[in-house]
Amino acid sequence: MQNIDLYTPSGIIINMKEIAEFVKTKRKQAKLTQPELAERAGVGLRFIRELESNKETLRLDKVNAVLRLFGHTLGPVPLKREIE
């Protein structure tokens, strides 16, 4: 499975595997089941399962819906480019 890298506002590269692990860890710390997290985030149970299992293609709006429950979000970050 391909790792997809994302840039956070702080410039840190995070791949989807790290996001999956983050969500799973936060869910367990909050003592939520996957169905409870899905309900609170307004997404389907299948989406939560796919997110936590590091599925390659996911809708970012739904990823953000889940991350918002834990006080986080993904967003666009400008890339630093060297001028030649």
Backbone as CSV, one residue per row, in Angstrom:
resi,resn,N_x,N_y,N_z,CA_x,CA_y,CA_z,C_x,C_y,C_z
1,MET,0.832,-1.177,0.000,0.000,0.000,0.000,0.880,1.246,0.000
2,GLN,0.534,2.235,-0.808,1.306,3.460,-0.932,1.063,4.356,0.274
3,ASN,2.117,4.993,0.778,1.978,5.985,1.833,1.780,7.340,1.191
4,ILE,0.782,8.072,1.621,0.497,9.393,1.100,0.940,10.391,2.160
5,ASP,1.841,11.300,1.793,2.334,12.280,2.741,1.491,13.547,2.680
6,LEU,1.231,14.125,3.848,0.494,15.369,3.957,1.329,16.336,4.777
7,TYR,1.180,17.616,4.502,1.880,18.638,5.272,0.899,19.302,6.225
8,THR,1.285,19.440,7.469,0.459,20.124,8.457,0.822,21.600,8.441
9,PRO,0.002,22.469,9.070,0.340,23.895,9.118,1.712,24.176,9.738
10,SER,2.190,23.299,10.603,3.514,23.507,11.197,4.629,23.044,10.267
11,GLY,4.262,22.489,9.097,5.251,22.056,8.137,5.702,20.623,8.307
12,ILE,5.143,19.923,9.260,5.522,18.537,9.520,4.847,17.633,8.504
13,ILE,5.606,16.719,7.947,5.032,15.757,7.011,4.424,14.616,7.809
14,ILE,3.176,14.333,7.527,2.482,13.227,8.176,1.942,12.333,7.080
15,ASN,2.137,11.043,7.207,1.564,10.162,6.201,0.266,9.568,6.732
16,MET,-0.489,8.974,5.838,-1.807,8.452,6.217,-1.702,7.377,7.295
17,LYS,-0.604,6.641,7.320,-0.431,5.632,8.363,-0.384,6.290,9.733
18,GLU,0.313,7.422,9.838,0.386,8.137,11.111,-0.981,8.694,11.507
19,ILE,-1.746,9.161,10.526,-3.091,9.665,10.822,-3.966,8.529,11.325
20,ALA,-3.865,7.373,10.681,-4.642,6.208,11.111,-4.300,5.835,12.547
21,GLU,-3.020,5.808,12.860,-2.589,5.465,14.223,-3.033,6.526,15.222
22,PHE,-2.959,7.801,14.825,-3.389,8.897,15.684,-4.861,8.753,16.045
23,VAL,-5.703,8.535,15.030,-7.145,8.416,15.258,-7.444,7.218,16.154
24,LYS,-6.817,6.100,15.884,-7.061,4.898,16.683,-6.649,5.114,18.138
25,THR,-5.488,5.720,18.346,-5.006,5.993,19.698,-5.935,6.949,20.426
26,LYS,-6.311,8.037,19.770,-7.211,9.020,20.387,-8.570,8.416,20.693
27,ARG,-9.075,7.570,19.788,-10.377,6.915,20.022,-10.311,6.046,21.264
28,LYS,-9.235,5.280,21.382,-9.097,4.392,22.545,-8.913,5.187,23.831
29,GLN,-8.155,6.290,23.772,-7.990,7.136,24.954,-9.315,7.729,25.405
30,ALA,-10.178,8.026,24.446,-11.503,8.578,24.746,-12.499,7.481,25.118
31,LYS,-12.030,6.234,25.096,-12.867,5.064,25.409,-14.106,5.000,24.533
32,LEU,-13.871,5.224,23.227,-14.945,5.143,22.246,-14.759,3.901,21.394
33,THR,-15.856,3.289,21.034,-15.807,2.201,20.057,-15.806,2.826,18.668
34,GLN,-15.498,2.040,17.669,-15.566,2.554,16.297,-16.969,3.045,15.956
35,PRO,-18.036,2.298,16.303,-19.391,2.802,16.007,-19.698,4.117,16.725
36,GLU,-19.230,4.284,17.959,-19.468,5.529,18.693,-18.742,6.701,18.035
37,LEU,-17.500,6.469,17.608,-16.742,7.521,16.936,-17.418,7.907,15.625
38,ALA,-17.850,6.916,14.877,-18.534,7.179,13.608,-19.770,8.049,13.833
39,GLU,-20.548,7.714,14.840,-21.769,8.471,15.122,-21.438,9.906,15.520
40,ARG,-20.474,10.075,16.401,-20.110,11.424,16.865,-19.529,12.280,15.750
41,ALA,-18.802,11.663,14.838,-18.187,12.407,13.740,-19.133,12.599,12.560
42,GLY,-20.239,11.885,12.554,-21.189,11.998,11.449,-20.720,11.297,10.189
43,VAL,-19.959,10.221,10.384,-19.491,9.420,9.245,-19.928,7.979,9.476
44,GLY,-19.768,7.160,8.461,-20.161,5.768,8.583,-19.112,4.922,9.295
45,LEU,-19.560,3.825,9.842,-18.655,2.891,10.507,-17.599,2.383,9.534
46,ARG,-18.007,2.097,8.316,-17.053,1.619,7.307,-15.920,2.625,7.106
47,PHE,-16.254,3.931,7.102,-15.234,4.954,6.937,-14.223,4.903,8.080
48,ILE,-14.696,4.775,9.312,-13.797,4.705,10.469,-12.888,3.487,10.347
49,ARG,-13.444,2.370,9.965,-12.630,1.163,9.800,-11.571,1.354,8.716
50,GLU,-11.954,1.975,7.612,-11.002,2.217,6.529,-9.936,3.226,6.950
51,LEU,-10.327,4.254,7.689,-9.378,5.246,8.179,-8.354,4.606,9.107
52,GLU,-8.825,3.830,10.055,-7.930,3.199,11.025,-7.075,2.091,10.412
53,SER,-7.474,1.587,9.267,-6.670,0.551,8.623,-5.799,1.129,7.503
54,ASN,-5.687,2.477,7.473,-4.777,3.157,6.552,-5.166,2.984,5.085
55,LYS,-6.461,3.103,4.794,-6.893,3.009,3.394,-6.267,4.149,2.593
56,GLU,-5.874,3.837,1.386,-5.140,4.763,0.530,-5.952,5.984,0.110
57,THR,-7.214,5.779,-0.205,-8.041,6.877,-0.697,-9.206,7.116,0.250
58,LEU,-9.227,8.304,0.835,-10.292,8.692,1.753,-10.689,10.129,1.461
59,ARG,-11.929,10.459,1.726,-12.390,11.838,1.557,-11.831,12.688,2.697
60,LEU,-11.125,13.744,2.339,-10.494,14.578,3.354,-11.503,15.307,4.226
61,ASP,-12.686,15.626,3.690,-13.684,16.272,4.537,-14.118,15.350,5.667
62,LYS,-14.187,14.068,5.377,-14.556,13.107,6.417,-13.399,12.882,7.393
63,VAL,-12.169,12.871,6.875,-11.006,12.758,7.767,-11.016,13.939,8.728
64,ASN,-11.263,15.132,8.209,-11.312,16.320,9.059,-12.455,16.263,10.064
65,ALA,-13.578,15.699,9.690,-14.701,15.563,10.623,-14.290,14.720,11.832
66,VAL,-13.533,13.672,11.576,-13.055,12.808,12.660,-11.986,13.538,13.469
67,LEU,-11.034,14.153,12.789,-9.942,14.840,13.483,-10.439,15.999,14.344
68,ARG,-11.492,16.683,13.895,-12.038,17.804,14.674,-12.497,17.370,16.056
69,LEU,-12.964,16.151,16.173,-13.390,15.652,17.491,-12.240,15.626,18.485
70,PHE,-11.024,15.535,17.961,-9.841,15.480,18.808,-9.045,16.789,18.751
71,GLY,-9.675,17.850,18.240,-9.047,19.160,18.220,-7.971,19.334,17.162
72,HIS,-8.061,18.604,16.061,-7.070,18.676,14.985,-7.771,18.823,13.641
73,THR,-7.007,19.216,12.639,-7.515,19.315,11.282,-6.364,19.211,10.291
74,LEU,-6.676,18.855,9.079,-5.717,18.880,7.976,-6.016,20.109,7.151
75,GLY,-5.011,20.630,6.498,-5.246,21.780,5.644,-4.099,21.998,4.687
76,PRO,-4.304,22.857,3.690,-3.254,23.126,2.718,-2.130,23.947,3.342
77,VAL,-0.935,23.601,2.975,0.250,24.298,3.465,1.126,24.597,2.244
78,PRO,1.557,25.848,2.104,2.399,26.149,0.942,3.730,25.412,1.014
79,LEU,4.169,24.959,-0.125,5.455,24.276,-0.218,6.543,25.328,-0.372
80,LYS,7.671,25.104,0.286,8.815,25.987,0.114,9.555,25.553,-1.138
81,ARG,9.710,26.463,-2.067,10.394,26.156,-3.321,11.615,27.040,-3.456
82,GLU,12.683,26.437,-3.904,13.895,27.195,-4.153,13.774,27.865,-5.516
83,ILE,14.155,29.114,-5.582,14.139,29.845,-6.847,15.471,29.619,-7.535
84,GLU,15.398,29.193,-8.774,16.631,28.911,-9.530,17.036,30.082,-10.359
